[in-house]
Amino acid sequence: MGRKTAAVTIFVLAFATRLGLVLVRHDYLHPLPDESVRVARSIVETGVFGNPYLLPTGPTGSYAPVQPYLISLLYRLFGLGPGGELARHVVGCVASSLVYAALPYAAVALELPLAAGVLA
């Protein structure tokens, strides 16, 4: 098995597992947003990079901007309801599955056996 085959297989298995759990558990229907999601909602609703807590606090400098802005793009495209939450979960499934799929390449780059990356 080559690196590419291993990476594709890992991605498909990891993505299918994660997406299956998202669809079975219905987390997107009852979101419990963390601070970065609250900041993303604030960006969409008020245009302010802030309000990360349950009570509105105004602008914040406590969080790195990349994740909240990316989530806010999803919310602008799919809305703040279940559609936006499902899109956020699916993108999270893709991102984490890509990280796992990169492990065979990382193993070879570190001069480890390909099997080490596959098992990892």
N, CA, C and O atoms as CSV, one atom per row, in Angstrom:
chain,resi,resn,atom,element,x,y,z
A,1,MET,N,N,0.849,-1.176,0.000
A,1,MET,CA,C,0.000,0.000,0.000
A,1,MET,C,C,0.893,1.238,0.000
A,1,MET,O,O,1.827,1.341,0.796
A,2,GLY,N,N,0.602,2.161,-0.888
A,2,GLY,CA,C,1.376,3.388,-0.984
A,2,GLY,C,C,0.830,4.471,-0.073
A,2,GLY,O,O,-0.228,4.325,0.539
A,3,ARG,N,N,1.583,5.564,0.002
A,3,ARG,CA,C,1.171,6.689,0.850
A,3,ARG,C,C,-0.179,7.253,0.439
A,3,ARG,O,O,-1.034,7.539,1.277
A,4,LYS,N,N,-0.350,7.408,-0.876
A,4,LYS,CA,C,-1.593,8.015,-1.348
A,4,LYS,C,C,-2.792,7.133,-1.030
A,4,LYS,O,O,-3.824,7.623,-0.571
A,5,THR,N,N,-2.657,5.845,-1.272
A,5,THR,CA,C,-3.750,4.916,-0.983
A,5,THR,C,C,-4.064,4.917,0.508
A,5,THR,O,O,-5.228,4.936,0.908
A,6,ALA,N,N,-3.013,4.897,1.328
A,6,ALA,CA,C,-3.209,4.916,2.775
A,6,ALA,C,C,-3.909,6.201,3.210
A,6,ALA,O,O,-4.838,6.164,4.017
A,7,ALA,N,N,-3.466,7.322,2.679
A,7,ALA,CA,C,-4.048,8.610,3.060
A,7,ALA,C,C,-5.522,8.699,2.661
A,7,ALA,O,O,-6.355,9.159,3.443
A,8,VAL,N,N,-5.837,8.261,1.451
A,8,VAL,CA,C,-7.232,8.308,0.986
A,8,VAL,C,C,-8.097,7.380,1.825
A,8,VAL,O,O,-9.211,7.743,2.202
A,9,THR,N,N,-7.596,6.183,2.121
A,9,THR,CA,C,-8.353,5.232,2.925
A,9,THR,C,C,-8.604,5.778,4.326
A,9,THR,O,O,-9.716,5.683,4.845
A,10,ILE,N,N,-7.578,6.345,4.932
A,10,ILE,CA,C,-7.724,6.926,6.269
A,10,ILE,C,C,-8.722,8.074,6.236
A,10,ILE,O,O,-9.576,8.177,7.117
A,11,PHE,N,N,-8.626,8.940,5.226
A,11,PHE,CA,C,-9.556,10.070,5.137
A,11,PHE,C,C,-10.997,9.582,5.028
A,11,PHE,O,O,-11.875,10.061,5.744
A,12,VAL,N,N,-11.234,8.637,4.140
A,12,VAL,CA,C,-12.608,8.153,3.926
A,12,VAL,C,C,-13.155,7.523,5.202
A,12,VAL,O,O,-14.288,7.804,5.594
A,13,LEU,N,N,-12.362,6.675,5.853
A,13,LEU,CA,C,-12.825,6.029,7.085
A,13,LEU,C,C,-13.048,7.047,8.207
A,13,LEU,O,O,-14.053,6.985,8.914
A,14,ALA,N,N,-12.114,7.977,8.367
A,14,ALA,CA,C,-12.242,8.975,9.429
A,14,ALA,C,C,-13.435,9.894,9.168
A,14,ALA,O,O,-14.196,10.198,10.087
A,15,PHE,N,N,-13.600,10.334,7.927
A,15,PHE,CA,C,-14.707,11.234,7.608
A,15,PHE,C,C,-16.046,10.531,7.762
A,15,PHE,O,O,-16.983,11.100,8.323
A,16,ALA,N,N,-16.149,9.306,7.272
A,16,ALA,CA,C,-17.410,8.563,7.377
A,16,ALA,C,C,-17.787,8.338,8.841
A,16,ALA,O,O,-18.953,8.463,9.214
A,17,THR,N,N,-16.800,8.008,9.661
A,17,THR,CA,C,-17.064,7.784,11.085
A,17,THR,C,C,-17.544,9.066,11.749
A,17,THR,O,O,-18.548,9.060,12.460
A,18,ARG,N,N,-16.832,10.162,11.522
A,18,ARG,CA,C,-17.195,11.428,12.157
A,18,ARG,C,C,-18.551,11.939,11.672
A,18,ARG,O,O,-19.387,12.357,12.474
A,19,LEU,N,N,-18.760,11.903,10.369
A,19,LEU,CA,C,-20.033,12.384,9.828
A,19,LEU,C,C,-21.183,11.508,10.313
A,19,LEU,O,O,-22.265,12.010,10.617
A,20,GLY,N,N,-20.950,10.209,10.384
A,20,GLY,CA,C,-21.978,9.312,10.912
A,20,GLY,C,C,-22.351,9.678,12.337
A,20,GLY,O,O,-23.532,9.680,12.684
A,21,LEU,N,N,-21.360,9.988,13.171
A,21,LEU,CA,C,-21.642,10.383,14.551
A,21,LEU,C,C,-22.400,11.708,14.612
A,21,LEU,O,O,-23.305,11.873,15.430
A,22,VAL,N,N,-22.033,12.637,13.757
A,22,VAL,CA,C,-22.744,13.928,13.725
A,22,VAL,C,C,-24.207,13.711,13.365
A,22,VAL,O,O,-25.097,14.297,13.981
A,23,LEU,N,N,-24.451,12.873,12.373
A,23,LEU,CA,C,-25.829,12.651,11.913
A,23,LEU,C,C,-26.644,11.823,12.902
A,23,LEU,O,O,-27.848,12.039,13.043
A,24,VAL,N,N,-26.011,10.892,13.579
A,24,VAL,CA,C,-26.730,10.056,14.541
A,24,VAL,C,C,-27.012,10.818,15.834
A,24,VAL,O,O,-28.098,10.701,16.402
A,25,ARG,N,N,-26.048,11.587,16.294
A,25,ARG,CA,C,-26.199,12.286,17.577
A,25,ARG,C,C,-27.009,13.570,17.474
A,25,ARG,O,O,-27.511,14.054,18.488
A,26,HIS,N,N,-27.149,14.133,16.287
A,26,HIS,CA,C,-27.928,15.362,16.062
A,26,HIS,C,C,-27.418,16.542,16.887
A,26,HIS,O,O,-28.209,17.368,17.344
A,27,ASP,N,N,-26.092,16.625,17.081
A,27,ASP,CA,C,-25.522,17.747,17.838
A,27,ASP,C,C,-25.807,19.092,17.198
A,27,ASP,O,O,-25.886,20.106,17.892
A,28,TYR,N,N,-25.959,19.113,15.900
A,28,TYR,CA,C,-26.205,20.368,15.191
A,28,TYR,C,C,-27.598,20.928,15.474
A,28,TYR,O,O,-27.855,22.105,15.223
A,29,LEU,N,N,-28.495,20.093,15.995
A,29,LEU,CA,C,-29.839,20.576,16.321
A,29,LEU,C,C,-29.903,21.232,17.695
A,29,LEU,O,O,-30.798,22.035,17.960
A,30,HIS,N,N,-28.961,20.895,18.567
A,30,HIS,CA,C,-28.935,21.437,19.927
A,30,HIS,C,C,-27.516,21.891,20.250
A,30,HIS,O,O,-26.835,21.269,21.066
A,31,PRO,N,N,-27.068,22.970,19.616
A,31,PRO,CA,C,-25.663,23.376,19.788
A,31,PRO,C,C,-25.388,23.928,21.187
A,31,PRO,O,O,-26.219,24.609,21.789
A,32,LEU,N,N,-24.200,23.611,21.674
A,32,LEU,CA,C,-23.670,24.211,22.894
A,32,LEU,C,C,-22.410,24.963,22.484
A,32,LEU,O,O,-21.308,24.423,22.571
A,33,PRO,N,N,-22.569,26.211,22.035
A,33,PRO,CA,C,-21.435,26.920,21.432
A,33,PRO,C,C,-20.351,27.272,22.437
A,33,PRO,O,O,-20.630,27.708,23.554
A,34,ASP,N,N,-19.103,27.072,22.013
A,34,ASP,CA,C,-17.977,27.519,22.827
A,34,ASP,C,C,-17.695,28.983,22.486
A,34,ASP,O,O,-18.429,29.611,21.723
A,35,GLU,N,N,-16.623,29.505,23.064
A,35,GLU,CA,C,-16.349,30.941,22.906
A,35,GLU,C,C,-16.087,31.338,21.457
A,35,GLU,O,O,-16.554,32.389,21.017
A,36,SER,N,N,-15.345,30.517,20.704
A,36,SER,CA,C,-15.045,30.886,19.320
A,36,SER,C,C,-16.312,30.899,18.464
A,36,SER,O,O,-16.424,31.704,17.539
A,37,VAL,N,N,-17.255,30.024,18.761
A,37,VAL,CA,C,-18.521,30.019,18.024
A,37,VAL,C,C,-19.347,31.243,18.398
A,37,VAL,O,O,-20.005,31.832,17.541
A,38,ARG,N,N,-19.318,31.628,19.663
A,38,ARG,CA,C,-20.045,32.840,20.077
A,38,ARG,C,C,-19.462,34.083,19.411
A,38,ARG,O,O,-20.199,34.995,19.036
A,39,VAL,N,N,-18.141,34.117,19.265
A,39,VAL,CA,C,-17.507,35.242,18.571
A,39,VAL,C,C,-17.951,35.244,17.107
A,39,VAL,O,O,-18.253,36.304,16.559
A,40,ALA,N,N,-17.994,34.078,16.469
A,40,ALA,CA,C,-18.437,33.987,15.072
A,40,ALA,C,C,-19.877,34.457,14.934
A,40,ALA,O,O,-20.210,35.165,13.983
A,41,ARG,N,N,-20.723,34.074,15.861
A,41,ARG,CA,C,-22.115,34.535,15.827
A,41,ARG,C,C,-22.181,36.050,15.992
A,41,ARG,O,O,-22.992,36.715,15.347
A,42,SER,N,N,-21.333,36.590,16.852
A,42,SER,CA,C,-21.295,38.034,17.060
A,42,SER,C,C,-20.853,38.757,15.792
A,42,SER,O,O,-21.373,39.823,15.465
A,43,ILE,N,N,-19.897,38.175,15.084
A,43,ILE,CA,C,-19.445,38.777,13.826
A,43,ILE,C,C,-20.598,38.853,12.842
A,43,ILE,O,O,-20.784,39.872,12.177
A,44,VAL,N,N,-21.374,37.778,12.743
A,44,VAL,CA,C,-22.491,37.744,11.799
A,44,VAL,C,C,-23.617,38.666,12.241
A,44,VAL,O,O,-24.171,39.412,11.434
A,45,GLU,N,N,-23.953,38.611,13.518
A,45,GLU,CA,C,-25.116,39.364,14.004
A,45,GLU,C,C,-24.850,40.848,14.209
A,45,GLU,O,O,-25.720,41.672,13.928
A,46,THR,N,N,-23.659,41.205,14.697
A,46,THR,CA,C,-23.403,42.607,15.048
A,46,THR,C,C,-22.218,43.217,14.316
A,46,THR,O,O,-22.029,44.433,14.346
A,47,GLY,N,N,-21.409,42.371,13.651
A,47,GLY,CA,C,-20.219,42.869,12.993
A,47,GLY,C,C,-19.066,43.117,13.950
A,47,GLY,O,O,-18.057,43.706,13.561
A,48,VAL,N,N,-19.199,42.674,15.198
A,48,VAL,CA,C,-18.189,42.897,16.223
A,48,VAL,C,C,-17.455,41.599,16.523
A,48,VAL,O,O,-18.081,40.565,16.757
A,49,PHE,N,N,-16.116,41.655,16.516
A,49,PHE,CA,C,-15.313,40.512,16.945
A,49,PHE,C,C,-15.300,40.553,18.465
A,49,PHE,O,O,-14.401,41.127,19.080
A,50,GLY,N,N,-16.313,39.931,19.059
A,50,GLY,CA,C,-16.440,40.010,20.506
A,50,GLY,C,C,-17.565,39.158,21.021
A,50,GLY,O,O,-18.037,38.245,20.344
A,51,ASN,N,N,-17.993,39.467,22.236
A,51,ASN,CA,C,-19.084,38.778,22.921
A,51,ASN,C,C,-18.875,37.264,23.017
A,51,ASN,O,O,-19.750,36.498,22.612
A,52,PRO,N,N,-17.733,36.825,23.547
A,52,PRO,CA,C,-17.467,35.396,23.603
A,52,PRO,C,C,-18.159,34.671,24.756
A,52,PRO,O,O,-18.144,33.441,24.805
A,53,TYR,N,N,-18.757,35.402,25.670
A,53,TYR,CA,C,-19.349,34.790,26.851
A,53,TYR,C,C,-20.867,34.862,26.792
A,53,TYR,O,O,-21.427,35.455,25.870
A,54,LEU,N,N,-21.528,34.265,27.763
A,54,LEU,CA,C,-22.989,34.230,27.758
A,54,LEU,C,C,-23.601,35.630,27.794
A,54,LEU,O,O,-24.630,35.879,27.165
A,55,LEU,N,N,-22.969,36.533,28.527
A,55,LEU,CA,C,-23.429,37.915,28.564
A,55,LEU,C,C,-22.606,38.736,27.580
A,55,LEU,O,O,-21.394,38.542,27.492
A,56,PRO,N,N,-23.229,39.644,26.841
A,56,PRO,CA,C,-22.466,40.479,25.900
A,56,PRO,C,C,-21.394,41.300,26.624
A,56,PRO,O,O,-21.681,41.977,27.611
A,57,THR,N,N,-20.163,41.231,26.125
A,57,THR,CA,C,-19.048,41.938,26.759
A,57,THR,C,C,-18.377,42.924,25.820
A,57,THR,O,O,-17.466,43.645,26.226
A,58,GLY,N,N,-18.817,42.965,24.570
A,58,GLY,CA,C,-18.205,43.864,23.609
A,58,GLY,C,C,-17.004,43.231,22.934
A,58,GLY,O,O,-16.816,42.017,23.008
A,59,PRO,N,N,-16.187,44.048,22.275
A,59,PRO,CA,C,-15.034,43.531,21.543
A,59,PRO,C,C,-14.071,42.767,22.453
A,59,PRO,O,O,-13.948,43.059,23.642
A,60,THR,N,N,-13.391,41.778,21.862
A,60,THR,CA,C,-12.447,40.984,22.624
A,60,THR,C,C,-11.137,40.831,21.855
A,60,THR,O,O,-11.115,40.885,20.626
A,61,GLY,N,N,-10.083,40.644,22.575
A,61,GLY,CA,C,-8.781,40.364,21.971
A,61,GLY,C,C,-8.239,39.046,22.492
A,61,GLY,O,O,-7.053,38.748,22.349
A,62,SER,N,N,-9.125,38.257,23.101
A,62,SER,CA,C,-8.708,37.031,23.773
A,62,SER,C,C,-8.609,35.815,22.864
A,62,SER,O,O,-8.128,34.770,23.303
A,63,TYR,N,N,-9.043,35.913,21.630
A,63,TYR,CA,C,-9.098,34.745,20.749
A,63,TYR,C,C,-8.405,35.038,19.431
A,63,TYR,O,O,-8.464,36.153,18.914
A,64,ALA,N,N,-7.757,34.030,18.904
A,64,ALA,CA,C,-7.149,34.155,17.582
A,64,ALA,C,C,-8.270,34.332,16.563
A,64,ALA,O,O,-9.315,33.694,16.695
A,65,PRO,N,N,-8.087,35.168,15.565
A,65,PRO,CA,C,-9.200,35.526,14.681
A,65,PRO,C,C,-9.545,34.518,13.586
A,65,PRO,O,O,-10.654,34.567,13.053
A,66,VAL,N,N,-8.653,33.621,13.237
A,66,VAL,CA,C,-8.893,32.784,12.054
A,66,VAL,C,C,-10.129,31.908,12.221
A,66,VAL,O,O,-11.021,31.940,11.374
A,67,GLN,N,N,-10.197,31.132,13.287
A,67,GLN,CA,C,-11.320,30.212,13.448
A,67,GLN,C,C,-12.669,30.927,13.518
A,67,GLN,O,O,-13.579,30.529,12.791
A,68,PRO,N,N,-12.855,31.957,14.347
A,68,PRO,CA,C,-14.158,32.629,14.365
A,68,PRO,C,C,-14.554,33.234,13.019
A,68,PRO,O,O,-15.730,33.206,12.654
A,69,TYR,N,N,-13.585,33.783,12.276
A,69,TYR,CA,C,-13.934,34.346,10.971
A,69,TYR,C,C,-14.323,33.257,9.972
A,69,TYR,O,O,-15.239,33.451,9.173
A,70,LEU,N,N,-13.638,32.119,10.011
A,70,LEU,CA,C,-14.024,31.011,9.122
A,70,LEU,C,C,-15.415,30.488,9.471
A,70,LEU,O,O,-16.223,30.220,8.583
A,71,ILE,N,N,-15.686,30.346,10.756
A,71,ILE,CA,C,-17.020,29.897,11.175
A,71,ILE,C,C,-18.071,30.924,10.782
A,71,ILE,O,O,-19.173,30.559,10.374
A,72,SER,N,N,-17.737,32.204,10.901
A,72,SER,CA,C,-18.712,33.237,10.525
A,72,SER,C,C,-19.027,33.183,9.029
A,72,SER,O,O,-20.149,33.481,8.621
A,73,LEU,N,N,-18.036,32.801,8.209
A,73,LEU,CA,C,-18.316,32.624,6.772
A,73,LEU,C,C,-19.326,31.510,6.547
A,73,LEU,O,O,-20.227,31.642,5.719
A,74,LEU,N,N,-19.180,30.418,7.278
A,74,LEU,CA,C,-20.150,29.323,7.160
A,74,LEU,C,C,-21.530,29.786,7.594
A,74,LEU,O,O,-22.527,29.461,6.948
A,75,TYR,N,N,-21.597,30.540,8.682
A,75,TYR,CA,C,-22.888,31.039,9.155
A,75,TYR,C,C,-23.510,32.015,8.159
A,75,TYR,O,O,-24.730,32.041,8.000
A,76,ARG,N,N,-22.689,32.811,7.494
A,76,ARG,CA,C,-23.233,33.728,6.484
A,76,ARG,C,C,-23.791,32.958,5.286
A,76,ARG,O,O,-24.794,33.357,4.694
A,77,LEU,N,N,-23.132,31.849,4.934
A,77,LEU,CA,C,-23.590,31.040,3.808
A,77,LEU,C,C,-24.805,30.176,4.140
A,77,LEU,O,O,-25.718,30.045,3.326
A,78,PHE,N,N,-24.815,29.586,5.343
A,78,PHE,CA,C,-25.828,28.582,5.674
A,78,PHE,C,C,-26.785,29.018,6.778
A,78,PHE,O,O,-27.708,28.276,7.114
A,79,GLY,N,N,-26.588,30.187,7.341
A,79,GLY,CA,C,-27.475,30.678,8.387
A,79,GLY,C,C,-27.009,30.279,9.775
A,79,GLY,O,O,-26.091,29.473,9.932
A,80,LEU,N,N,-27.655,30.854,10.777
A,80,LEU,CA,C,-27.286,30.604,12.168
A,80,LEU,C,C,-28.051,29.437,12.776
A,80,LEU,O,O,-27.814,29.081,13.930
A,81,GLY,N,N,-28.956,28.841,12.028
A,81,GLY,CA,C,-29.761,27.735,12.538
A,81,GLY,C,C,-29.086,26.387,12.322
A,81,GLY,O,O,-27.862,26.292,12.234
A,82,PRO,N,N,-29.907,25.356,12.239
A,82,PRO,CA,C,-29.375,23.995,12.076
A,82,PRO,C,C,-28.529,23.816,10.815
A,82,PRO,O,O,-27.577,23.034,10.825
A,83,GLY,N,N,-28.850,24.514,9.742
A,83,GLY,CA,C,-28.057,24.404,8.513
A,83,GLY,C,C,-26.631,24.884,8.711
A,83,GLY,O,O,-25.687,24.244,8.247
A,84,GLY,N,N,-26.471,26.011,9.399
A,84,GLY,CA,C,-25.146,26.538,9.688
A,84,GLY,C,C,-24.378,25.656,10.652
A,84,GLY,O,O,-23.171,25.464,10.505
A,85,GLU,N,N,-25.085,25.117,11.645
A,85,GLU,CA,C,-24.436,24.226,12.604
A,85,GLU,C,C,-23.987,22.926,11.925
A,85,GLU,O,O,-22.901,22.418,12.203
A,86,LEU,N,N,-24.823,22.400,11.043
A,86,LEU,CA,C,-24.441,21.179,10.316
A,86,LEU,C,C,-23.236,21.456,9.422
A,86,LEU,O,O,-22.321,20.636,9.347
A,87,ALA,N,N,-23.226,22.598,8.749
A,87,ALA,CA,C,-22.081,22.962,7.906
A,87,ALA,C,C,-20.814,23.083,8.746
A,87,ALA,O,O,-19.749,22.638,8.319
A,88,ARG,N,N,-20.913,23.677,9.935
A,88,ARG,CA,C,-19.764,23.808,10.826
A,88,ARG,C,C,-19.242,22.438,11.239
A,88,ARG,O,O,-18.033,22.212,11.266
A,89,HIS,N,N,-20.148,21.531,11.558
A,89,HIS,CA,C,-19.742,20.179,11.945
A,89,HIS,C,C,-19.101,19.433,10.771
A,89,HIS,O,O,-18.098,18.744,10.955
A,90,VAL,N,N,-19.662,19.562,9.581
A,90,VAL,CA,C,-19.112,18.862,8.411
A,90,VAL,C,C,-17.713,19.380,8.091
A,90,VAL,O,O,-16.812,18.588,7.812
A,91,VAL,N,N,-17.522,20.691,8.128
A,91,VAL,CA,C,-16.190,21.255,7.868
A,91,VAL,C,C,-15.208,20.792,8.937
A,91,VAL,O,O,-14.049,20.509,8.632
A,92,GLY,N,N,-15.653,20.711,10.171
A,92,GLY,CA,C,-14.800,20.183,11.233
A,92,GLY,C,C,-14.429,18.729,10.994
A,92,GLY,O,O,-13.297,18.324,11.258
A,93,CYS,N,N,-15.377,17.940,10.496
A,93,CYS,CA,C,-15.104,16.532,10.158
A,93,CYS,C,C,-14.069,16.444,9.041
A,93,CYS,O,O,-13.163,15.614,9.099
A,94,VAL,N,N,-14.200,17.296,8.027
A,94,VAL,CA,C,-13.232,17.290,6.918
A,94,VAL,C,C,-11.848,17.672,7.423
A,94,VAL,O,O,-10.862,17.013,7.093
A,95,ALA,N,N,-11.768,18.735,8.223
A,95,ALA,CA,C,-10.469,19.212,8.702
A,95,ALA,C,C,-9.766,18.161,9.562
A,95,ALA,O,O,-8.582,17.891,9.363
A,96,SER,N,N,-10.476,17.578,10.500
A,96,SER,CA,C,-9.828,16.593,11.370
A,96,SER,C,C,-9.485,15.321,10.608
A,96,SER,O,O,-8.478,14.681,10.910
A,97,SER,N,N,-10.289,14.947,9.641
A,97,SER,CA,C,-9.984,13.763,8.826
A,97,SER,C,C,-8.758,14.005,7.949
A,97,SER,O,O,-7.964,13.090,7.731
A,98,LEU,N,N,-8.599,15.218,7.448
A,98,LEU,CA,C,-7.401,15.548,6.665
A,98,LEU,C,C,-6.132,15.456,7.509
A,98,LEU,O,O,-5.085,15.031,7.020
A,99,VAL,N,N,-6.230,15.853,8.771
A,99,VAL,CA,C,-5.068,15.757,9.659
A,99,VAL,C,C,-4.658,14.294,9.830
A,99,VAL,O,O,-3.474,13.965,9.758
A,100,TYR,N,N,-5.626,13.430,10.054
A,100,TYR,CA,C,-5.311,12.001,10.194
A,100,TYR,C,C,-4.788,11.423,8.890
A,100,TYR,O,O,-3.891,10.580,8.901
A,101,ALA,N,N,-5.338,11.866,7.771
A,101,ALA,CA,C,-4.887,11.352,6.467
A,101,ALA,C,C,-3.459,11.779,6.156
A,101,ALA,O,O,-2.795,11.146,5.335
A,102,ALA,N,N,-2.975,12.836,6.794
A,102,ALA,CA,C,-1.608,13.303,6.556
A,102,ALA,C,C,-0.571,12.490,7.329
A,102,ALA,O,O,0.624,12.627,7.070
A,103,LEU,N,N,-0.993,11.658,8.260
A,103,LEU,CA,C,-0.044,10.914,9.083
A,103,LEU,C,C,0.860,9.967,8.299
A,103,LEU,O,O,2.036,9.862,8.650
A,104,PRO,N,N,0.391,9.268,7.257
A,104,PRO,CA,C,1.334,8.446,6.485
A,104,PRO,C,C,2.434,9.287,5.827
A,104,PRO,O,O,3.589,8.864,5.783
A,105,TYR,N,N,2.091,10.453,5.327
A,105,TYR,CA,C,3.097,11.336,4.735
A,105,TYR,C,C,4.081,11.826,5.802
A,105,TYR,O,O,5.283,11.911,5.552
A,106,ALA,N,N,3.565,12.144,6.983
A,106,ALA,CA,C,4.438,12.599,8.072
A,106,ALA,C,C,5.404,11.499,8.490
A,106,ALA,O,O,6.576,11.769,8.751
A,107,ALA,N,N,4.922,10.267,8.553
A,107,ALA,CA,C,5.788,9.154,8.944
A,107,ALA,C,C,6.936,8.991,7.958
A,107,ALA,O,O,8.089,8.838,8.363
A,108,VAL,N,N,6.624,9.022,6.660
A,108,VAL,CA,C,7.668,8.869,5.644
A,108,VAL,C,C,8.634,10.058,5.689
A,108,VAL,O,O,9.842,9.876,5.538
A,109,ALA,N,N,8.112,11.269,5.895
A,109,ALA,CA,C,8.967,12.449,5.969
A,109,ALA,C,C,9.917,12.377,7.166
A,109,ALA,O,O,11.026,12.909,7.118
A,110,LEU,N,N,9.481,11.720,8.231
A,110,LEU,CA,C,10.315,11.561,9.422
A,110,LEU,C,C,11.146,10.282,9.371
A,110,LEU,O,O,11.743,9.872,10.367
A,111,GLU,N,N,11.174,9.663,8.197
A,111,GLU,CA,C,11.939,8.441,7.950
A,111,GLU,C,C,11.511,7.288,8.853
A,111,GLU,O,O,12.333,6.480,9.286
A,112,LEU,N,N,10.218,7.228,9.126
A,112,LEU,CA,C,9.618,6.114,9.842
A,112,LEU,C,C,8.946,5.203,8.814
A,112,LEU,O,O,8.708,5.623,7.681
A,113,PRO,N,N,8.646,3.987,9.186
A,113,PRO,CA,C,7.926,3.126,8.252
A,113,PRO,C,C,6.529,3.673,7.963
A,113,PRO,O,O,5.909,4.300,8.822
A,114,LEU,N,N,6.049,3.433,6.765
A,114,LEU,CA,C,4.701,3.869,6.398
A,114,LEU,C,C,3.666,3.317,7.369
A,114,LEU,O,O,2.688,3.989,7.694
A,115,ALA,N,N,3.885,2.105,7.825
A,115,ALA,CA,C,2.946,1.462,8.758
A,115,ALA,C,C,2.793,2.275,10.037
A,115,ALA,O,O,1.716,2.270,10.634
A,116,ALA,N,N,3.832,2.969,10.472
A,116,ALA,CA,C,3.739,3.794,11.682
A,116,ALA,C,C,2.738,4.917,11.479
A,116,ALA,O,O,1.960,5.226,12.382
A,117,GLY,N,N,2.750,5.527,10.309
A,117,GLY,CA,C,1.781,6.583,10.011
A,117,GLY,C,C,0.373,6.050,9.887
A,117,GLY,O,O,-0.585,6.701,10.304
A,118,VAL,N,N,0.246,4.860,9.311
A,118,VAL,CA,C,-1.089,4.255,9.158
A,118,VAL,C,C,-1.652,3.879,10.521
A,118,VAL,O,O,-2.825,4.128,10.800
A,119,LEU,N,N,-0.823,3.283,11.368
A,119,LEU,CA,C,-1.291,2.898,12.696
A,119,LEU,C,C,-1.574,4.100,13.576
A,119,LEU,O,O,-2.473,4.067,14.417
A,120,ALA,N,N,-0.813,5.152,13.382
A,120,ALA,CA,C,-1.043,6.359,14.195
A,120,ALA,C,C,-2.402,6.934,13.898
A,120,ALA,O,O,-2.783,7.950,14.479
